[in-house]
Amino acid sequence: MQQNFRMFPLMNDLFLQSSVRPLSVLVFHLLLTHSQSQSQLIGPSQPIVATVGDDVILPCHLDPAEDVGTMILEWTRPDLKPIYVHMRRAGQDLVDKHPSYKGRTSLFINELKHGNISLKLSKVKLSDGGTYHCFIPKLDKRSSVELVVASGAASSPVISLSGTDSNRGAVVLECESKGWYPEPEVLWLDGEGNLLSAGPTETRETEIRIPDDFFKVQSSSSSVIIGLAVSLAVCIVVILSLVFCLWKKRQDKTRQKDSTRNKTEGGGEEMTPMRETVDGNTNHPQSGGRG
């Protein structure tokens, strides 16, 4: 009986040892699965904007960080056929991808151990604009990046005074820039670099100086314009009247000269003037000889 009693503790120890080992393995796998389920593949919250011809980075990283150097990594663009932009398997970059991206994509190899799978795209084309997906099949994690490509021919912004708002005692500033594709987001900043809200605009002395009588002049400008228009109309009428009078007077002189010339040239025979003798007798020319 004593031997049997001593064997019970030994059997209990063996049973515990044989049970703890698979239990620890199970707990390890549960913890690993839980950590993987909690990880996230994170991309940018805002679109990435690039200019034609530039190099651009499409950010994508695993959080918390984990070595993904031996994992299958995929960058795709669903609107293309084939959809693959860049692929990496068994530690090697594959060349079986869309021909438009041949020789223009690469990963940061030294950053893969930190979970960084950002894609570098070189010599950006206008056709590169679109939505890209980074994907890790083993972790079943996916993220997206939107790339917006500008043509690069946009002009510099020009700010001008386009009008006034007399009701609020403010001026209206206009910002103009041409050649943007796609249309950019426009932000207004004050003199200190702070973003102006969509509420009532604050006019600061450091931004623009407005004379006290500026709006008085603007309010009376309409009457001044009307007065100038009336004066100009009167001047035009007077000038036209003078021109007409001069033209009519010239026409009358021309008509009178023409009438005198016609009378002189249209009389038939040439008229011989009468001659007076010394004694006062008048001698008329005769066509025949003396009598």
C-alpha positions in Angstrom: 0.0 0.0 0.0 2.9 2.4 0.7 4.3 1.9 -2.8 1.0 2.6 -4.5 0.6 5.7 -2.4 4.0 7.0 -3.4 3.3 6.4 -7.1 0.3 8.8 -7.2 2.4 12.0 -6.8 4.8 10.8 -9.6 1.9 10.1 -11.9 0.4 13.5 -11.2 3.6 15.3 -12.1 3.9 13.4 -15.3 0.3 14.2 -16.2 0.8 17.9 -15.5 4.0 18.1 -17.5 2.4 16.4 -20.5 -0.6 18.8 -20.3 1.3 22.0 -19.8 3.4 21.7 -23.0 0.5 21.6 -25.5 -1.4 24.1 -23.5 1.5 26.6 -23.7 1.7 26.0 -27.5 -2.0 26.7 -27.8 -1.7 29.9 -25.7 1.2 31.0 -27.9 -0.8 30.5 -31.1 -3.8 32.2 -29.6 -1.6 35.2 -28.7 0.0 35.3 -32.1 -3.4 35.1 -33.8 -4.7 37.8 -31.6 -1.8 40.1 -32.3 -2.2 39.6 -36.0 -5.9 40.3 -35.9 -5.1 43.6 -34.1 -2.5 44.7 -36.6 -3.6 47.2 -39.3 -2.3 48.2 -42.7 -2.3 51.9 -42.7 -2.3 54.3 -45.7 -2.6 58.1 -46.0 -5.8 59.8 -45.1 -5.5 62.3 -47.9 -4.8 61.9 -51.6 -1.2 62.0 -52.7 -0.6 64.8 -55.3 2.2 64.5 -57.8 3.3 66.4 -60.9 4.0 64.8 -64.3 7.7 63.7 -64.4 8.3 63.6 -60.6 9.0 60.7 -58.3 6.3 60.0 -55.7 6.0 57.6 -52.7 2.7 55.9 -52.0 2.8 55.3 -48.1 1.6 52.0 -46.6 2.9 50.4 -43.3 1.9 47.7 -40.8 1.0 48.8 -37.3 2.2 47.5 -35.0 5.4 47.0 -36.9 6.2 43.4 -38.0 8.8 41.9 -40.3 7.1 41.3 -43.7 10.3 40.6 -45.7 9.4 37.0 -46.3 5.7 37.6 -46.9 3.8 38.0 -50.2 3.3 41.7 -50.9 1.1 43.1 -53.6 0.4 46.5 -55.0 -2.6 46.6 -57.3 -4.8 49.0 -59.2 -8.3 47.6 -59.8 -9.1 49.6 -62.9 -6.2 48.1 -64.9 -5.7 44.8 -66.7 -3.6 43.2 -65.4 -4.3 44.8 -62.0 -0.8 44.2 -60.6 1.5 47.3 -60.2 4.2 45.6 -58.1 4.5 42.1 -56.5 7.1 40.6 -54.2 7.2 36.8 -53.3 9.8 34.7 -51.6 12.0 37.8 -51.1 12.0 38.6 -54.9 10.3 41.3 -56.9 8.3 39.8 -59.8 8.3 41.4 -63.3 4.8 40.0 -64.2 2.9 43.3 -63.8 1.2 45.9 -65.9 3.5 47.0 -68.8 2.9 50.7 -68.0 4.8 50.4 -64.7 7.8 48.4 -66.1 11.0 49.7 -64.5 9.2 52.5 -62.5 8.2 50.8 -59.2 10.2 49.7 -56.2 9.9 48.9 -52.5 12.2 50.0 -49.6 13.9 46.7 -48.9 15.6 47.8 -45.7 12.2 49.0 -44.3 10.3 45.7 -44.8 11.5 44.4 -41.5 9.7 47.4 -39.9 6.5 46.7 -41.7 6.9 49.5 -44.2 5.8 48.4 -47.7 5.5 51.9 -49.2 5.8 52.0 -53.0 8.1 54.3 -54.9 6.7 55.3 -58.3 9.2 57.0 -60.6 8.7 59.4 -63.6 5.0 59.9 -62.9 2.7 59.9 -65.9 -0.7 61.6 -66.3 -2.3 58.1 -66.7 -0.9 57.0 -63.3 -3.7 58.9 -61.5 -6.1 56.5 -59.7 -6.6 54.3 -56.5 -3.9 51.9 -55.5 -4.3 49.0 -53.0 -1.5 47.5 -50.9 -2.2 44.0 -49.7 -0.6 41.3 -47.5 -2.4 38.0 -48.2 -0.9 36.1 -45.1 -2.4 38.7 -42.7 -5.4 39.4 -44.9 -4.7 43.1 -44.5 -5.4 45.7 -47.2 -5.1 49.5 -47.5 -5.7 52.0 -50.3 -3.9 55.1 -51.6 -5.3 57.7 -54.0 -2.9 59.3 -56.4 -3.7 62.6 -58.1 -1.5 63.7 -61.0 -1.3 67.3 -62.1 -0.2 68.4 -65.5 2.4 70.8 -64.2 1.4 73.7 -66.5 -0.5 75.7 -63.9 0.2 79.4 -63.6 1.1 81.2 -60.4 -1.9 82.5 -58.3 -2.7 86.2 -58.9 -4.7 88.0 -56.2 -6.7 91.1 -57.3 -9.3 93.4 -55.9 -12.5 92.4 -57.7 -15.1 94.6 -55.9 -16.5 95.8 -52.6 -19.3 94.9 -50.2 -20.6 98.2 -48.9 -23.2 96.4 -46.6 -20.4 94.8 -44.6 -17.8 97.4 -45.2 -15.4 94.8 -46.8 -13.5 94.2 -50.0 -13.7 91.2 -52.3 -10.4 89.6 -53.2 -10.1 87.3 -56.1 -7.4 84.6 -56.5 -6.9 83.3 -60.1 -4.6 80.5 -61.4 -5.0 78.7 -64.8 -4.0 75.4 -66.1 -4.8 73.1 -63.1 -5.8 69.5 -63.6 -7.6 68.4 -61.6 -8.9 71.5 -59.8 -6.9 72.2 -56.6 -8.2 72.9 -53.1 -7.9 76.6 -52.4 -7.1 77.8 -48.8 -6.9 81.4 -47.6 -4.4 82.3 -44.9 -4.1 85.5 -42.9 -0.9 87.5 -42.5 0.3 85.2 -39.7 -0.2 82.0 -41.8 -3.4 80.9 -40.0 -6.1 79.3 -41.9 -9.2 81.5 -42.5 -12.5 79.9 -41.6 -15.6 80.1 -43.7 -17.2 82.6 -41.2 -17.1 86.4 -41.5 -13.9 87.6 -42.9 -11.7 89.7 -40.7 -9.9 92.6 -42.3 -6.5 93.3 -40.8 -4.3 96.3 -41.3 -1.4 94.0 -42.2 -3.3 92.5 -45.0 -4.7 95.5 -46.8 -5.2 99.1 -46.0 -8.6 100.8 -46.9 -9.0 104.6 -46.7 -11.9 105.9 -44.6 -13.7 107.6 -47.5 -13.2 104.6 -49.8 -16.8 103.3 -49.6 -18.2 106.9 -49.8 -16.5 107.4 -53.1 -17.8 104.0 -54.3 -21.4 104.8 -53.3 -21.4 108.1 -55.3 -19.6 106.7 -58.3 -22.8 105.9 -60.1 -24.0 109.5 -60.1 -20.5 110.7 -61.3 -20.6 108.2 -64.1 -24.1 109.4 -65.2 -22.9 113.0 -65.2 -19.9 112.2 -67.3 -22.1 110.3 -69.8 -24.5 113.2 -70.2 -21.6 115.7 -70.7 -20.0 113.4 -73.2 -23.3 113.2 -75.1 -23.7 117.0 -75.2 -20.2 117.4 -76.5 -20.8 114.9 -79.3 -24.0 116.7 -80.4 -22.2 120.1 -80.5 -19.3 118.7 -82.5 -21.6 117.1 -85.0 -23.6 120.3 -85.4 -20.4 122.3 -86.1 -19.3 119.7 -88.6 -22.7 119.8 -90.4 -22.7 123.6 -90.6 -19.2 123.7 -92.0 -20.1 121.0 -94.5 -23.2 122.9 -95.6 -21.4 126.2 -96.0 -18.8 124.6 -98.2 -21.4 122.9 -100.3 -23.2 126.3 -100.9 -19.9 127.9 -102.1 -19.2 125.0 -104.4 -22.8 125.2 -105.8 -22.4 129.0 -106.4 -19.1 128.7 -108.2 -20.6 126.0 -110.5 -23.6 128.2 -111.4 -21.3 131.2 -112.3 -19.1 129.0 -114.5 -22.1 127.5 -116.3 -23.5 131.0 -117.2 -20.1 132.2 -118.6 -19.4 129.1 -120.7 -23.0 128.6 -122.0 -23.7 132.1 -123.6 -23.1 131.2 -127.4 -21.0 133.9 -129.2 -18.2 135.7 -127.5 -19.3 139.2 -126.4 -17.2 142.1 -127.6 -17.1 145.0 -125.1 -18.1 148.5 -126.4 -15.4 151.2 -126.8 -15.7 154.8 -126.1 -14.0 157.5 -128.2 -12.4 160.5 -126.9 -15.3 162.7 -127.8 -17.7 160.5 -126.0 -19.3 158.9 -129.0 -19.9 155.2 -128.9 -18.5 153.2 -131.8 -20.1 149.8 -132.4 -18.1 147.2 -134.3 -19.4 146.5 -137.8 -19.2 143.3 -139.7 -18.9 145.0 -143.1 -16.8 147.9 -144.7 -17.2 151.6 -144.2 -20.1 153.5 -145.8 
